[in-house]
Amino acid sequence: MWIRGYRCNAGAPKKALILHGFSSSVHTFDHFIEPLIQQGYEILAFDAPAHGESEGKTAHALDYAAVITRIHQLYGPLDAYIAHSFGGLSLALALENILVAPHVKVVFLAPATETTTAIRKGMWMLGIQNQKIQEALEKEILTVSGKPATWFSMRRAVQYTRANILWVHDADDDITPIDDVHPIINDKHPHILFHLTSGLGHRKIYRDPDVMQHIVSFLS
């Protein structure tokens, strides 16, 4: 499978990897490039499998996590990661198996926090109320991945990385609800800093100037 990627400001003293969300592409985050270059970063950005200009017909979090791990092997070590939505969950899974240095910084932008919530929400949006269909879907996840749907959880995964994390989430996010984030906030992990907003939803959040400034300051 061919994965299309881009590299900007090669040879800079630090490296950052940008990871987009579901039904998106790296071009969604092109406004991050110049601010990161000004902070001395080389930027890497790749379209996920079956997204943008990358090959593939389907993609799940383990596929995306495998791509992230391969990028790390080819271009690492990396100093920073910025990941939105589906890219956030995939990065969290990848970081369970990547040994990161203490200085590494990770920005999660409205990450897909709990897969079980995504399944329930997806079924509600499709008007599906039959519990057996949900059970069949969760069984398929177990068959394909070898993991139950509950395993695909940011709350479970983030405890296994000691990178410095900035978690940005909006109270009005209707895709990855803030209710899934509250238990992680209550866990009080010392390596996670939360920046909560309101009125930005799931997609405006990564284009908001104040959020952008917050991210750049964190990565500087």
N, C-alpha and C positions, 0 to 999 in steps of 0.2 A: 504494500500500500504506500502510495506517495503522499507525503504530507508537505503542503506548501508553507514556507516560512519566509520571514523577512528579517534582515539584520541592519541596524542603523548605528552609525558612530562606532564602527568596529575599532577595537584597540583602546577604548576608554578604560579608565582604571577600575570601574565597577560594571557589573552586568545585571540587567533586569529582564525578566520574562513576563510578557503580558498574555493573559489567557481570557478568551471571551466566553460567553454563555451559550445556551442552547438557541438554535435558529439565528445565529449571529455569525460574525467573522471578525478577524483582527482589525479590519478597517473601521469598525465601530469605535476603536480606541486610538485612532490616529492623532487625536488632540493631546494624548499623553506624551507623544514622542519629544516634542521640543522642550517642554519643561524638564523631562528626565535627562535629555542631553545637557541642558544647562546645569544639572546637578552632577554631571560627570559620569553618566551611565551610557554603556552600550546597550541597545534595546534589541531584544529578540521577541518575535511575535509569530505564532503559527496558527493556521486554521486547524480546528479540531477535525478528526475523522468525520467524513460525510458533511462537512461544512465548508463554506467559502470555496476555495480552489483546491482543497484537499480531496483525495479519492475516498470512496466508500459510500455505502448506501444506508448504513445504520451506525449509531454510536451510542455507547453507554459509558458510565463513569470509569469503569476499569479500562476500557479502550483509551480514553482520554488520559487517565493516570499513567498508562504505559507509555504514551507519547511524551508526557512530561518527564518521565524517568529517562527516556531515551535522549531527550533534549539535554537533560542534565549530564548524561554520560558524554555527549558529543561536544557540548559547549561550556559545561560547568568548570569550576564551581560558580554558582550564581549568588549574587548578593541581595537580590530583591525579586519578589513576585507580586504581580497585581492580577487578581482573578475575580471575575464576575459570575454570579449565579451558578450554573452547571460547572463552569470552570473552577469555581471555588471548592465545590465538593470534590471534584476530580483532583485538584491540587492537594487538598487535605489527605486524600487517600494515598497520593504519590509520596507525600512527605513522611508518611509512616515508614517508608522504606529508603528514604534518602537521608544520609547523615549530613545535617546542616551545621555550619559553624555558628557560634553564639551571636555573631554580629548580623546574621541574615535577617532581613525584614520581609514580612508578608502582609499584603493588604487584601483582605476579603471584602469584596463589594457585593452586598446583598446575596450571599452565597445560598445555594440550595441546601438548606440546613437539615431537613429530615425527609428522607425519601418516602416514608410512610405517609407523611402529610401530602406530598406531591401526588401520590397515588389516589388518596381520598379526594383531593381537590380536582384532579383530572377526571375522575369518575363523576363527580358532581357537575362539572362543566359539560360533560357529555350526556348528562341526564340518566346515568346508569345507577340504579339503586339495588341491584341484585348483589348480595354479599358474596355469592358463589363466584361471580366474575372477578371480584377483587381477590378472592382466595386463589383463583386460577392464575391471575396475574402475578401474585406474590410467589406462587409455586414455580412459575416460569422464570422469574428472577433468580430463584434458588437453583433451578436447573442450569441456567446459562452461566451464572457467576460462581456457583458453589457457596454463595453467601445469602442469608435471609435479608429481606428488605430492611429490617431494623439495623443491620450492619452498616448500611450506607447512610451514615449519620455523622454530621459535623461534630456533634457533642461527643461522640465516641472517638472520632479520629484526632481532634485537636489536642487531646491529652498526650498524644505520642510524639509531638514535635515541640522543641523548645526554641524555635525561631521566635523573634519578636513580632507579634501580630497586632495589626490595626484592623478592627472589624467595623465596617460602616454599614448601617442598616437603617431603613426608613420605617417609621411607625405605620405608614399607609401603604406598605408593599402588599399587593394583592397576589403576588406570585410566590414569594418566599416569606410567609407571615412572621411578623415580629414575635408572635407567641412562641414560636419554636426557638427563638434566640434567648428568651428570658431564663430558661433553665441553665444555659451556658453562662450567662451573666452571673447568676446566683452561685455557680461553681467557683467563682472568684479565682480563676487561673491568673497567676502573677505575670505571665507572659502575654496576656491578651488585654489590649486597650480597646474599649468600645466607643464609637462615635455615632450617636443616634440622631436621626433627623426626622422631620415630618413634612408631609406635603409633596415629596419627591417621587414616591412610588418605587417601582423596580428598575426603571430605565433612566429616568431623569437624574437619578442619583449620581451616575458617573459622568454627567455633563455639568453638574452644578459647580459654579466657580468656587464657592466656599468649601465644598467637599474636595475639589481638586487641590486647593491650597493646603488643606489639611493633609492630604496624601503626600504632596510634595514636601511639606515640612517634616512629615514622619520619615520620609526616605532620604532626606538631606543629611 
